[in-house]
Amino acid sequence: MQASLGGVPLVSPVLTASGCSAFGQELDPFFDLTAIGAVVTKSVQLRARSGRPTPRMAETPSGMLNSIGLQGPGIDGLLAEELPWLAARGARALVSIAGSRTEDFAELASRLRGVPGVLGLEVNISCPNVESRGEVFACNPDASAEVVAAVRAAADPAHPVYAKLTPDVTDIVSVARACADAGANGLSMINTLLGLAIDPDTMRPVLGGVTGGLSGPAIRPVALRCVWQVHQALPNVPILGMGGIRTGLDALQFVLAGAGAVSVGTAVFNDPSAPVRIAEELAAALGERGFGRLSDAVGYAHRRADPPAGRHSR
């Protein structure tokens, strides 16, 4: 079950997903945070942010819409409270950073240099670019590459940089290639899909912000498709896969599609111990299929149909 993130070893291939468990404190009563690969923090910006208007969450069939709006303490709060708390417990953080300008991302990366407990950076380029009429960075290969290059130049050389991609694009491979060429050590795939729910009684949108990000099992086929396409085109680029993972068999699908590690998000809302449970289930699933190592299964679905050595017939 040995895994890595941009060459940095992980004790587990299962991480949390940004936004679903804040900065780890909510999950601390349920399992040892050092037992998972890393806590992926809620996306942090330069300044504290109150978020979008309520209501902010809505259940949908096999999923959930959220319109939180990147509420958070800003980089000062993260450095003063959240990261020291994680470091004191021996947990490692993959810090998600967000901004509205390329310079915002670069400044955040610079301020995280040498901070204890920081494993690396997840660059949330699914944010609107205010300098390009609100277009989401990750919808444009050039804009994505510009942000990634700036972060890579400003970041601690020891910190792997992962670009978080949106599925709301026509060609996700072109964006992935641009990020890799710009210096990304890996890719986080995928962010939520943009969605909407309308209350038939009020006849108005359910969310205060009108639209929101769709997550949960409903998006898993889309996430798998994205991981598959990018791994097929860029087999040497590490992928952190996510999107509706609830069980070890769900995680296995992402590994077989090309992900070397996975993040678990929405599942923690009804099972806070999901990250450790899923890691155990994934290990069992790999063993049952004859894989001696996790790495042997990464991208296996792309290979010819010979079973792995030692696989028993079922």
N, C-alpha and C positions, 0 to 999 in steps of 0.2 A: 504493500500500500504506500510505498515511498513515492512522494510527488515533489514537484518544485514549482516555483513561481519565478519565471525569468532567471532560472539558475539558482535561486535561493531555496534550499531544502525546506520541505513542509512535513510536519509530523502526521498530517492527514490530508487527503485530497479534497476534503469537504470544508468549505468556508461559509460564513454567513453572507447574505446579500445586502448591499447598501440600502439603507432606508427602513428595513424591516425590524431591526432590533437596535436602533439608535447607535449607541457607542459601546454596547455590550453589557451594560449594567442590568438591563432587564432580564438577560438570560443567565446571569451569574448564579442565581439561586437554583437553577435547574441542572447545570452541568459545569464541569471544569473547563473554563475557557481555553486553557492550555492544551486541551485534548483535540482541538480542531486546528485546521491549517492556519486560520487567521480570522480576526474579526474585521470585516469590511465595514468601515464607518459610514454613517450617514454623510451625504455630500456636504462638505464644508465650503463656505465662501469667505471672502475677505472680511465682511462685516456680518454681525448677527442679523438674523432674518426672522420675521414673525410668521411668514407663510401666507397661504391663500385663505380666503374667507371660508367659513363653515357653511354647510356640511362638507367634510373633506373625504369621506370614505363611503363606498356603496358596494354591497355584495351584488354579484352577477352570477349567472350560471357557470359553475366550475371556475370562478375567478373573483376578482375584486378590483374595483376602481379606486384609485387614490388621487387626491388633488391637494397634497400637503404643501407643496410649493417650496421645498428645500428649507423648511424652518430649521434653524440651528443657531449655535452660539457664536459662529464666526471663528476665524482662526485663533483669535486671542483666547476665547473660551476653550477651544480644543486643546491648545498648548498648556493652558493653566490648570485644567481640571480633567478632561476626558482621557487624554493620552497618558498622563501620570498615573491615573487610576488603573488603566490597562497594564502599564509597565510594572506597577507594584504587584500585580497578580501573575506576572510572567507571561501574559498573553501578548501576542503580536498583532499589530494593526496594519491593514492595507487601507490607507487613508484615501477616501474618495474626495476629489476636489472638483469644484465647479466655479464657473464665472461667466460674465457676459462679454468679456474682452479677452483676447489672447494674453494681454499683459496681466490680467487677474490670475490666470492659471500659472504663469511663470513666477509671479510673486509668491503664491501659495507654495509652489514646489520649493522655492528658495528658503522659505521660512521653516520648512520641514526637514531641511538638511541636518543630519546628525542627531535628530530627536530620538531618544531611547524608546525602544519598542516598536518603531515604525519599520515594517517589513518592506513596503513599497507604496506606490501611488496608483490609484485607479482614476483615470481622467474622464470625468463625466462630460463628454462632448455632446450629450443630448440636451444641452442648454441653448436657449436662443442667443444668437449673436447680435447684440444691439447695433453693431457697426455694419450689419448687413440686413437691415430692415427686419430684424427678428428671426431670420432664418436659423434653424438649428444647425450648429457646427457640423454634427455628424451626418447631415444630409448632403454635405458638399465635400468631396475628397480633398480639395485644395485647402478649405478652411480647417478640416480635420487635421491635415498634415501640418499646417501652420501652428496649431495649438500643441500638437504632440512634439514637434521639433523644439518649441519654446520651453516646454516642460522638461524635455530630455536635457536641454542645455542648462537649465537652472537647477535641476534636481540633484540630490546626492548621487554620485556615481554608483554607490552600492544599492540604490533603490531601483528595483525593476519598475518600469512604467507600463501600465496596461491601459489601453484605450477602450472605453465602454461604448459600444455601438448600438444604434437604434435600428430596429427592423423596419421602421417606416421610411424605407428608401426603395428605389427601383432596383439598384444594383449594389448590394452590400459588399460584394467582393472588391469593387473598385475603391470603396472607402477603406476597407480592411487593408488593401495593398498600399494605399497612400499612407496610412498610419504606420505600417511596418517599414516602409521606405523612409519615413521621417524619423525613425528611431524607436518606435514602440517595441518593448521587449515581448509583448503579448497583447491579446485582445480579450476583453470581457464581453460575452455575448449571451443574452441580449438584454437591453433595457426594456421597459414596459412598452406596450403598444398604446397609441392614443385612442381613447374610447369615450363613449357618452352613454348615459342612462337618463331616461325621462320618466318621471312619476306620472302614471296614468290618472291619479286623483287630482293632483295640482296642475297637471299638464305642463309642467316646467322641468328643466333639467334638475336632476337630483343633487348634483354637486354644486357648491357655491361658486366654484371656478368654471362651471359648465362642463368642460372636458377634463379627463383624468387619465392616468396611466393604468392600463389593464395588466394584471399579473395573475399568477395561479395556473392550475392545470390547463385552463382554456388556451394558454399561449404556448404550451409545450411543443406541439407540432411545428409551430412557426420557428421557435427557438432552435429546435433540432435541424430544421431545414437550413437555417442560417449557419449553424456550426458545420453542417455537412458541406455546404457550398464553399465556405471559407477554407476549411481544411483540405478540401479537394483541390482548390486553387493554390493554397499556400501551406503545404504540408509541414513545413519547418517552423511555422509561427505558432507558438504556444497559445492555447485557448482556455480561458476560464469560462465554462459553460453554465448557463442558468436560465430558468424560465419554467416554472410549474413543477419543480422537482419535489415529490412527496415521499418517495420510497427509494430503496437501493436500486431497484430495477429501473426506475426513472433515471437515476444517476448513471446507471450502466449504459443506457441508450446514448447519453451525451458523450460518455467515454468512447463508445464504439463509433460515434459520429466524428470524433476527433478532439474532444476536450481532454486535457491532461489533469484538470481539477474542476470542481463544480462549486457553485454558491447556492445556498438554500435560503429562501426569503419568506414568501407568503405562508409557507407551511408552519412557521414558528408561531403564527397567530393562534392556532389551535393545538400545537404541540411544540412547546418551547424547547424540548430536548431533541427536536428533529435532526439537527446537524450531526450529533453523535450517533443517533439511531440509524440514520441513513448511511453513515460511514461503516457501521457494523454490517448492515444489510448489503452494501456494495461489496465489501470484502467477501462475504459469504457467496454472493452471486458470482463473483469472479472465480472463486475456488470451485464452485459447482460446475463451471464451464471449462475447467482445466487450465485457467490462467495462473501461472506462478507469480506473476508480477503485474501490477496495475499498468505499467508502461507497455506491456505486451498487448494490452487490449485497446490502447489509444488508437483510434482510427481503424480498428479491425474490420468494421463493416465495409470499408472501401476496398479491402483485399479480396483475393479469390476465395472461393467458398470452402477451402479446406479447414476442418476444425482444428483448434489449438491442440498441441500434444497433450495427451492425458485426459482429454475430455471424455466423460463417460456417455454412453448412449442413453437416451431418455425417450 
